[in-house]
Amino acid sequence: MIDLLLLSAAGFVVGVLVALSGIGGASLTTPLLILLGMEPRIAVGSDLLFNTVNKSLGSALYLKRGDVDLKILKNLLIGSLAGLAVSSALIEYFRRVSLLNEITAAAVGVVLIGVSLLHIYRFVRGESGGTKGSRGGLLGISFLVGSAVELTSVGAGSMLMPYLMRIMDSPKKMVGTDLAFGFTISLLGCLFHMSIGGVNPVVAGALLVGSIPGTFVGVRLNNRISRRPLRFLLSVMILIAGVSVLMKSGS
């Protein structure tokens, strides 16, 4: 009971952060579940279920307000399908050779470290928007994100947001487009993990109990919070989480 209450509290915090920034969801909940002792493959699948429902709320609210770029979203979804297919094949292979938990934990750690360093670099270098993005760039980044999300549940916000920062001027549309994309690929990834028995609905439900009110709070606060220092703080937290999971995978 105590663990479920803690997970609900964590879900509230994650709901607020995702709605405010578009990053931080799976980057925080997946390592938390692994470090609490859950099998990495179950942690990933359960987090995908959590993200599917959690991001559906945020993306629906942004879509209702017209803060989703549908053209960019379409290209992102096209590229991600190939990435999802590649990772699905890899998961099936590692499952057959009984290495899925080890590979998943290592992949989660590496991806978390990578995305955190990317965000810290962008913080130091400075963020700029308005650069025209090519269709090839959108397809390429979405392929990488789709691959990472299927294997680790991480990437829909953490990997995509730095790219969206370069090509979009509106912070609201950045977050809205990212959430709509994240909802769709999380749903597809969740369905695959369900098919191989890799989802714990009780854990996902506990996270959701807290994240639902957290999402509404985050959307309400969107215009009142400075995003840049928030993203830096999240990047440091993600780096620490990534190193911890990587160390645990090698122990």
Secondary structure, DSSP 8 states (H G I E B T S, - for coil): -HHHHHHHHHHHHHHHHHHHHS-SHHHHHHHHHHHTT--HHHHHHHHHHHHHHHHHHHHHHHHHTT---HHHHHHHHHHHHHHHHHHHHHHHHHHHTT-HHHHHHHHHHHHHHHHHHHHHHHHHH---------HHHHHHHHHHHHHHHHHHS--TTTTHHHHHHHH-S-HHHHHHHHHHHHHHHHHHHHHHHHHTT---HHHHHHHHHHHHHHHHHHHHTTTTS-HHHHHHHHHHHHHHHHHHHHHHHT-
